[in-house]
């Protein structure tokens, strides 16, 4: 039977900070006396464990701390840990690079990565979950959440949730057993569903686990942690910046979380600039190692997660596809290839210029064509959704591809008053066949109404109403059943482009017989 319910947890999370401090101190005292003082604090150098260590040492100043130096921490974290007395440093048995090649990359979430890992090994339960089924083979409302990630079974790289266990938990548990210590952790139930479930089962002090652990701050929230740091004035890692108030809530001017720098769990949910885009600017050496040496860039490409900023695209500049003046390049194509209706290009220019203000890569990626009679510029994502305007436009000429010059255009931003970015040539005849074959049906439509309120409707309901003709409706976005599947299709298409380019270069450089 669980110790607490979700309602119990919600009530405790709403307690004032003063009460939370008293209860946490009582749980620490209970743990200390239960094990005769043979306890230690798992200290990551982050703000949560910094608060925990302060609470423990206010009662028991001599309690040791244990820091696992994985090599994945922010440099500022390691420097801060060095300033804290009575801290034992541990190292994992194998480096992160070997974890990736042995077990796999940490992507999406621990739950998803775990199911992909075991499904690839033939585990029936993992396969059922990825198919949205219960143990008896019936559809599962709970497991249907995993269906959209089935495409990861075919990913050209290993995937697992083993990173934390190997890099952090294993050396920590080994040290605790060897020294007969019982660990206190600064984890909170609000951080994940898994941690919430664990807390509801055992409460703060889990005595009956194989490796007994105390989590006396489980009912705290991030706001509590920041309030404690601000109230006490104790030192914390500089990577967080300052603690300030915004819109009635406390936040940090630096990083929000200081876990492993290279972890990709949850990166697909982050708004731009995401953790990797920020790392590119703040920690370029670590960024280069992560993206290029460890291969995380290829993984993020596969997931269609951006990892470079609009302000810094040095990697693009080294590619042949990069154009410092997109419009000049395209205009030359128009002059040579488009004989009539050249004014169509004026519309294209407006579309591309407007996209330069967008932060999302989705809104800066287009397919463009020059025909003998006119031009077209359509959003790339929308082109792979059946019945969308972009799909209908792009595929209209599938039976008459002669004379069409086609390109994928990715706007990077404005430099020196010119529109810069990538221009990738396409074989329209072949590419349009792939579009027709792989395009997904539209299930929903998202849009904003006359009051600028976000709305969502089924595709068929929307199209069978008067809304398509309502000029007040704007920012329309077509949505397939699985966004992950759509991103997978786009990723495969981009790889096909690279393969085609390499093939063309090989042919052009081959010796003539």
Secondary structure as GFF3:
##gff-version 3
##sequence-region A 1 513
A	DSSP	alpha_helix	6	13	.	.	.	ID=ss1
A	DSSP	alpha_helix	17	34	.	.	.	ID=ss2
A	DSSP	beta_strand	39	42	.	.	.	ID=ss3
A	DSSP	alpha_helix	47	59	.	.	.	ID=ss4
A	DSSP	beta_strand	64	68	.	.	.	ID=ss5
A	DSSP	alpha_helix	75	82	.	.	.	ID=ss6
A	DSSP	beta_strand	87	90	.	.	.	ID=ss7
A	DSSP	alpha_helix	96	102	.	.	.	ID=ss8
A	DSSP	beta_strand	107	108	.	.	.	ID=ss9
A	DSSP	alpha_helix	110	119	.	.	.	ID=ss10
A	DSSP	alpha_helix	124	130	.	.	.	ID=ss11
A	DSSP	three_ten_helix	143	154	.	.	.	ID=ss12
A	DSSP	alpha_helix	163	164	.	.	.	ID=ss13
A	DSSP	pi_helix	165	169	.	.	.	ID=ss14
A	DSSP	alpha_helix	170	178	.	.	.	ID=ss15
A	DSSP	beta_strand	182	184	.	.	.	ID=ss16
A	DSSP	three_ten_helix	189	191	.	.	.	ID=ss17
A	DSSP	alpha_helix	193	202	.	.	.	ID=ss18
A	DSSP	beta_strand	205	206	.	.	.	ID=ss19
A	DSSP	beta_strand	213	214	.	.	.	ID=ss20
A	DSSP	alpha_helix	222	232	.	.	.	ID=ss21
A	DSSP	three_ten_helix	238	240	.	.	.	ID=ss22
A	DSSP	beta_strand	243	246	.	.	.	ID=ss23
A	DSSP	beta_strand	249	252	.	.	.	ID=ss24
A	DSSP	beta_strand	264	265	.	.	.	ID=ss25
A	DSSP	three_ten_helix	267	269	.	.	.	ID=ss26
A	DSSP	alpha_helix	275	282	.	.	.	ID=ss27
A	DSSP	alpha_helix	284	288	.	.	.	ID=ss28
A	DSSP	pi_helix	289	293	.	.	.	ID=ss29
A	DSSP	alpha_helix	296	302	.	.	.	ID=ss30
A	DSSP	alpha_helix	314	317	.	.	.	ID=ss31
A	DSSP	beta_strand	322	323	.	.	.	ID=ss32
A	DSSP	alpha_helix	326	337	.	.	.	ID=ss33
A	DSSP	alpha_helix	344	355	.	.	.	ID=ss34
A	DSSP	three_ten_helix	361	364	.	.	.	ID=ss35
A	DSSP	beta_strand	365	371	.	.	.	ID=ss36
A	DSSP	beta_strand	374	379	.	.	.	ID=ss37
A	DSSP	alpha_helix	380	383	.	.	.	ID=ss38
A	DSSP	alpha_helix	389	395	.	.	.	ID=ss39
A	DSSP	beta_strand	405	415	.	.	.	ID=ss40
A	DSSP	beta_strand	418	426	.	.	.	ID=ss41
A	DSSP	alpha_helix	428	438	.	.	.	ID=ss42
A	DSSP	beta_strand	442	448	.	.	.	ID=ss43
A	DSSP	beta_strand	454	458	.	.	.	ID=ss44
A	DSSP	alpha_helix	459	463	.	.	.	ID=ss45
A	DSSP	three_ten_helix	467	469	.	.	.	ID=ss46
A	DSSP	beta_strand	474	480	.	.	.	ID=ss47
A	DSSP	alpha_helix	483	509	.	.	.	ID=ss48
###
